[in-house]
Amino acid sequence: MGEAMMLNRRHFLVGGGVFALGLAAAGRLPSLFAADVGTGAAPVDEKFAITHTDAQWRRQLTSAQYLILRKQGTETPYSSPLNDEHRRGVFACAGCHLPVFSSAAKFDSHTGWPSFWQPLENAVATRRDTSFGVVRDEVHCRRCGGHLGHVFADGPPPTGLRYCMNGQAMLFTADNA
């Protein structure tokens, strides 16, 4: 590699690092990986059938589940065993155990998170997420409001959707058949 190429790469890496430090100092660094705290709990004007105090959620959930379900965090890609779960069964919300996805709709999106082309009927709801200057559709459990992940319009047929979910936000129960 030539000296000019190394200089450009060095400038890019240093500049990116300085930019990230600036965002972190301003409190604007995105929660892209690990169970980082995201944008906060569900808006107070939404009503859910299952509600708990913050202290009750903390006692009921693991720390990773709490940060994802209640604080809109995101797990590290490829860290969830559910990404490699290929048995027949049902994926349920880890907060309230509502079945949310069938293994029949699961596919490998090569993103590092369990992905589905459709949820179970009346299982999830969505809301616009504009955190960190990015417009996305957040997917949450319709019963407890727990953050599950996001839905994107780049999935396979028949829906063309990719429900990109956090494995820590779900529990899996295999069919006995």
Secondary structure, DSSP 8 states (H G I E B T S, - for coil): --HHHHHHHHHHHHHHHHHHHHHHHTT-----SSB---S-S--TT---SS---HHHHHHHS-HHHHHHHTT--B--TT--GGGG--SSEEEEETTT--EEEEGGGEE--SSSS-EES---TTSEEEEEE-GGG--EEEEEETTT--EEEEEES---TTT--EEEE-GGGEEEEE---
